[in-house]
Amino acid sequence: MSSLSTASTLSSEDISVWFGERQVLSDVNLTFPANKVTALIGPSGCGKSTFLRTLNRMHELIPSAGLSGSVFLDGEDIYGEDFDAVTVRIKIGMVFQKPNPFPTMSIKDNILSGLRLSGRKIGNAEELVETSLRRASIWNEVKDRLNDQAISLSGGQQQRLCIARSLAMDPEVLLMDEPCSALDPGSTRRIEETIKELSSSMTIVIVTHNMQQAQRVSDQTAFFLADDNTPGGVVEFGATEQIFNGPIDQRTNDYVNGHFG
């Protein structure tokens, strides 16, 4: 089995985001320690997914998006001159809310697609495919179907395939934007188990609206909120147990107990 990257610490410093003239995030300062899972929670529209996309420069794909502040990967600013966006997205992978395998590609070719698109050399392709699918907890389900089209898989399997596709790039950090929101409870459970297993080798940041999921999978939690047409920001950040069982801010307490949002 090939050697894997070590997990890295990711942090944001005074991140603010605009879409055109409208500011949607203000002064977000968070640290995501290596080998920990951090959940981002909060009502819809408070900037969680927008913030997540700033962490690997995905927001740059939106023409009207503007940003101030910095994001550091092991102390290096990913917006600095030494990083280009492609390199950033190799180091900091992303899994989206809706499974998005390449529909005309086989399961195997989906796994290898990121490496091919980025021009990276592929050594032992068979070993890489198996390793990636095993890490995403789907190998046993697809090992005899590697040449089948990816869209032949169920929704939950497609999402785990997308996780495996990200893992093939050997990221140091994995960002996950509501990865279970479209899935049944069984598929959700398998992905949550995968998240916990992957955290031993990488740093994970997950946006979720499922409070039970945040408690099950994360080590620390950040509660985002946008009040009265003001930009979104972090109300409270701490160990997950503290955020859910002993929050300091009343707004956090109200949210995690289902009183709004």
Steps between C-alpha positions, in 0.01 A plus 500: 500500500637843407607746766245765589536868575495602862215711630551875514366779716275743314400841632315811387593851603249785469321342202230726355315428176293709262283414203501823304409774748341262751717384789408145604776418751687714750829434680497123536793371708510123544769234542457144381759277671661207324312169535190666642148530358343845522128551438361830372137543607243777473182596315484508121640821354749577778808441283618153604536359148640828372765488770577138421568595137748767605710229666612357165434800275188350344321834552727647231288316242214745572568814291351750748675356807746710697702415808721653766704320763723194483483120513805316626594138431772409750590867522511568126244738351310315225421838344868588486721508192645155571163327450287469191136394528559153348771420756276622780213276389728199479613553859152598621240272342124554496188283501176671403142473624376317192704204373670611178683205342585541132199317350662373180807365683543163665544465874873445447541798266315724747761418762786584265337805340635763736856381457464497123338844486774651717773335295640305794683177437311182586722218622316178576147590390344174620644541849396866517143418398472224760660707776273798434185289488598315818562828684154616391346174626359394165757255358310183591187631328664594169815288463333283236343798322793735443428534129130575552385858458497699822134591458410131540570544872245605761505855634688401815751299299549791260579729793755255639646473148539878499676477837730233353567724199612777735712257702682387184655849491646431846372821662619631832159652574152388388210747488149354497192713421196319644620168355206301640208738443363306201563153642303238691588417863702190406718687253535786747625261768762352267628843400516610864706189579725584207548857627612374841742252342645761263569746780791282609682604182361844413327814622125514427257792494131416452199726451187334637143592591465174692570576866526131590751449222714789624505342845580153363789585269667823613758591760426870488212711370458856374155659511439753222219756500393800292285742704258755354655541156853515641777282351540149635762427760599264779297538819674225693778248440624224724505132581186333362394374842519853641312657207211255535492444876628825647498783245600843622283704263121478535462505120711185477290334767180592316627367168639166616178436693285567193344829608578672168664432161 
